[in-house]
């Protein structure tokens, strides 16, 4: 099991799920969070 932490988009799992389904909005509204999430997700996939 990898010990790389996922980037949390929100504390509320329901809100986080909504955010994940609308990554285009996250990118437009919060570039820095979107960027951290995308980079970390790519690192996890590469491992």
PyMOL CGO cylinders between C-alpha atoms (Angstrom):
from pymol import cmd
from pymol.cgo import CYLINDER

trace = [
    CYLINDER, 0.00, 0.00, 0.00, 1.25, 3.45, -0.89, 0.3, 1, 1, 1, 1, 1, 1,
    CYLINDER, 1.25, 3.45, -0.89, 1.86, 5.94, 1.85, 0.3, 1, 1, 1, 1, 1, 1,
    CYLINDER, 1.86, 5.94, 1.85, 1.23, 8.95, -0.34, 0.3, 1, 1, 1, 1, 1, 1,
    CYLINDER, 1.23, 8.95, -0.34, -1.58, 11.09, 1.09, 0.3, 1, 1, 1, 1, 1, 1,
    CYLINDER, -1.58, 11.09, 1.09, -4.42, 12.16, -1.18, 0.3, 1, 1, 1, 1, 1, 1,
    CYLINDER, -4.42, 12.16, -1.18, -5.16, 15.85, -1.43, 0.3, 1, 1, 1, 1, 1, 1,
    CYLINDER, -5.16, 15.85, -1.43, -8.53, 16.52, 0.18, 0.3, 1, 1, 1, 1, 1, 1,
    CYLINDER, -8.53, 16.52, 0.18, -10.71, 18.95, -1.72, 0.3, 1, 1, 1, 1, 1, 1,
    CYLINDER, -10.71, 18.95, -1.72, -13.19, 19.40, 1.13, 0.3, 1, 1, 1, 1, 1, 1,
    CYLINDER, -13.19, 19.40, 1.13, -13.82, 18.03, 4.62, 0.3, 1, 1, 1, 1, 1, 1,
    CYLINDER, -13.82, 18.03, 4.62, -17.37, 16.98, 3.73, 0.3, 1, 1, 1, 1, 1, 1,
    CYLINDER, -17.37, 16.98, 3.73, -17.26, 13.80, 1.56, 0.3, 1, 1, 1, 1, 1, 1,
    CYLINDER, -17.26, 13.80, 1.56, -20.47, 14.76, -0.25, 0.3, 1, 1, 1, 1, 1, 1,
    CYLINDER, -20.47, 14.76, -0.25, -19.10, 18.19, -1.19, 0.3, 1, 1, 1, 1, 1, 1,
    CYLINDER, -19.10, 18.19, -1.19, -15.79, 16.62, -2.18, 0.3, 1, 1, 1, 1, 1, 1,
    CYLINDER, -15.79, 16.62, -2.18, -17.62, 14.21, -4.49, 0.3, 1, 1, 1, 1, 1, 1,
    CYLINDER, -17.62, 14.21, -4.49, -19.45, 17.11, -6.12, 0.3, 1, 1, 1, 1, 1, 1,
    CYLINDER, -19.45, 17.11, -6.12, -16.17, 18.96, -6.57, 0.3, 1, 1, 1, 1, 1, 1,
    CYLINDER, -16.17, 18.96, -6.57, -14.57, 15.90, -8.19, 0.3, 1, 1, 1, 1, 1, 1,
    CYLINDER, -14.57, 15.90, -8.19, -17.46, 15.66, -10.64, 0.3, 1, 1, 1, 1, 1, 1,
    CYLINDER, -17.46, 15.66, -10.64, -16.89, 19.31, -11.65, 0.3, 1, 1, 1, 1, 1, 1,
    CYLINDER, -16.89, 19.31, -11.65, -13.12, 19.61, -11.86, 0.3, 1, 1, 1, 1, 1, 1,
    CYLINDER, -13.12, 19.61, -11.86, -13.54, 22.24, -14.58, 0.3, 1, 1, 1, 1, 1, 1,
    CYLINDER, -13.54, 22.24, -14.58, -15.16, 24.55, -12.02, 0.3, 1, 1, 1, 1, 1, 1,
    CYLINDER, -15.16, 24.55, -12.02, -12.47, 23.83, -9.44, 0.3, 1, 1, 1, 1, 1, 1,
    CYLINDER, -12.47, 23.83, -9.44, -9.81, 24.66, -12.02, 0.3, 1, 1, 1, 1, 1, 1,
    CYLINDER, -9.81, 24.66, -12.02, -11.48, 27.97, -12.84, 0.3, 1, 1, 1, 1, 1, 1,
    CYLINDER, -11.48, 27.97, -12.84, -12.22, 28.93, -9.22, 0.3, 1, 1, 1, 1, 1, 1,
    CYLINDER, -12.22, 28.93, -9.22, -9.22, 27.60, -7.29, 0.3, 1, 1, 1, 1, 1, 1,
    CYLINDER, -9.22, 27.60, -7.29, -6.26, 26.94, -9.57, 0.3, 1, 1, 1, 1, 1, 1,
    CYLINDER, -6.26, 26.94, -9.57, -3.81, 26.24, -6.74, 0.3, 1, 1, 1, 1, 1, 1,
    CYLINDER, -3.81, 26.24, -6.74, -5.99, 23.51, -5.14, 0.3, 1, 1, 1, 1, 1, 1,
    CYLINDER, -5.99, 23.51, -5.14, -6.75, 22.01, -8.54, 0.3, 1, 1, 1, 1, 1, 1,
    CYLINDER, -6.75, 22.01, -8.54, -3.04, 21.94, -9.39, 0.3, 1, 1, 1, 1, 1, 1,
    CYLINDER, -3.04, 21.94, -9.39, -2.04, 20.28, -6.09, 0.3, 1, 1, 1, 1, 1, 1,
    CYLINDER, -2.04, 20.28, -6.09, -4.80, 17.69, -6.51, 0.3, 1, 1, 1, 1, 1, 1,
    CYLINDER, -4.80, 17.69, -6.51, -3.90, 16.92, -10.12, 0.3, 1, 1, 1, 1, 1, 1,
    CYLINDER, -3.90, 16.92, -10.12, -0.17, 16.60, -9.46, 0.3, 1, 1, 1, 1, 1, 1,
    CYLINDER, -0.17, 16.60, -9.46, -0.66, 14.37, -6.42, 0.3, 1, 1, 1, 1, 1, 1,
    CYLINDER, -0.66, 14.37, -6.42, -3.17, 12.22, -8.31, 0.3, 1, 1, 1, 1, 1, 1,
    CYLINDER, -3.17, 12.22, -8.31, -0.64, 11.75, -11.13, 0.3, 1, 1, 1, 1, 1, 1,
    CYLINDER, -0.64, 11.75, -11.13, 2.09, 10.79, -8.61, 0.3, 1, 1, 1, 1, 1, 1,
    CYLINDER, 2.09, 10.79, -8.61, -0.21, 8.19, -7.03, 0.3, 1, 1, 1, 1, 1, 1,
    CYLINDER, -0.21, 8.19, -7.03, -1.09, 6.77, -10.46, 0.3, 1, 1, 1, 1, 1, 1,
    CYLINDER, -1.09, 6.77, -10.46, 2.59, 6.55, -11.40, 0.3, 1, 1, 1, 1, 1, 1,
    CYLINDER, 2.59, 6.55, -11.40, 3.47, 4.58, -8.28, 0.3, 1, 1, 1, 1, 1, 1,
]
cmd.load_cgo(trace, "trace")
